[in-house]
Amino acid sequence: MNQRKSKARKKQIASSHKIIVEKHPDGYVAYPLGLKGVVVGEGDTYESALADVKSAIRFHMETFGKNAIDTESPVLEAFVAEAEVLA
């Protein structure tokens, strides 16, 4: 392998993220929890929205580095709840 190519490659480390995927009438929207800044993915299917947000997370992490992760308040679990509120 060319030495230039091997130097150009960065060491990749897998990281796990909790992602919310919402279904809307016109498609899907996905966004991660625990990242600083706005990161959103979208698609016509659940899978395409998830792939899009994973790409957006990768770009966000490459751009902002470790500072992009909110280490002060890590998300341990995420829940979806529905509540009726009288107004």
Secondary structure as a PSIPRED ss2 file (coil, helix, strand):
# PSIPRED VFORMAT (PSIPRED V4.0)

   1 M C   1.000  0.000  0.000
   2 N C   1.000  0.000  0.000
   3 Q H   0.000  1.000  0.000
   4 R H   0.000  1.000  0.000
   5 K H   0.000  1.000  0.000
   6 S H   0.000  1.000  0.000
   7 K H   0.000  1.000  0.000
   8 A H   0.000  1.000  0.000
   9 R C   1.000  0.000  0.000
  10 K C   1.000  0.000  0.000
  11 K C   1.000  0.000  0.000
  12 Q C   1.000  0.000  0.000
  13 I C   1.000  0.000  0.000
  14 A C   1.000  0.000  0.000
  15 S C   1.000  0.000  0.000
  16 S C   1.000  0.000  0.000
  17 H C   1.000  0.000  0.000
  18 K C   1.000  0.000  0.000
  19 I E   0.000  0.000  1.000
  20 I E   0.000  0.000  1.000
  21 V E   0.000  0.000  1.000
  22 E E   0.000  0.000  1.000
  23 K E   0.000  0.000  1.000
  24 H E   0.000  0.000  1.000
  25 P C   1.000  0.000  0.000
  26 D C   1.000  0.000  0.000
  27 G E   0.000  0.000  1.000
  28 Y E   0.000  0.000  1.000
  29 V E   0.000  0.000  1.000
  30 A E   0.000  0.000  1.000
  31 Y E   0.000  0.000  1.000
  32 P E   0.000  0.000  1.000
  33 L C   1.000  0.000  0.000
  34 G C   1.000  0.000  0.000
  35 L E   0.000  0.000  1.000
  36 K C   1.000  0.000  0.000
  37 G C   1.000  0.000  0.000
  38 V C   1.000  0.000  0.000
  39 V C   1.000  0.000  0.000
  40 V C   1.000  0.000  0.000
  41 G E   0.000  0.000  1.000
  42 E E   0.000  0.000  1.000
  43 G E   0.000  0.000  1.000
  44 D C   1.000  0.000  0.000
  45 T C   1.000  0.000  0.000
  46 Y H   0.000  1.000  0.000
  47 E H   0.000  1.000  0.000
  48 S H   0.000  1.000  0.000
  49 A H   0.000  1.000  0.000
  50 L H   0.000  1.000  0.000
  51 A H   0.000  1.000  0.000
  52 D H   0.000  1.000  0.000
  53 V H   0.000  1.000  0.000
  54 K H   0.000  1.000  0.000
  55 S H   0.000  1.000  0.000
  56 A H   0.000  1.000  0.000
  57 I H   0.000  1.000  0.000
  58 R H   0.000  1.000  0.000
  59 F H   0.000  1.000  0.000
  60 H H   0.000  1.000  0.000
  61 M H   0.000  1.000  0.000
  62 E H   0.000  1.000  0.000
  63 T H   0.000  1.000  0.000
  64 F H   0.000  1.000  0.000
  65 G H   0.000  1.000  0.000
  66 K H   0.000  1.000  0.000
  67 N H   0.000  1.000  0.000
  68 A H   0.000  1.000  0.000
  69 I E   0.000  0.000  1.000
  70 D C   1.000  0.000  0.000
  71 T C   1.000  0.000  0.000
  72 E C   1.000  0.000  0.000
  73 S C   1.000  0.000  0.000
  74 P C   1.000  0.000  0.000
  75 V C   1.000  0.000  0.000
  76 L C   1.000  0.000  0.000
  77 E C   1.000  0.000  0.000
  78 A C   1.000  0.000  0.000
  79 F C   1.000  0.000  0.000
  80 V C   1.000  0.000  0.000
  81 A C   1.000  0.000  0.000
  82 E C   1.000  0.000  0.000
  83 A C   1.000  0.000  0.000
  84 E C   1.000  0.000  0.000
  85 V C   1.000  0.000  0.000
  86 L C   1.000  0.000  0.000
  87 A C   1.000  0.000  0.000
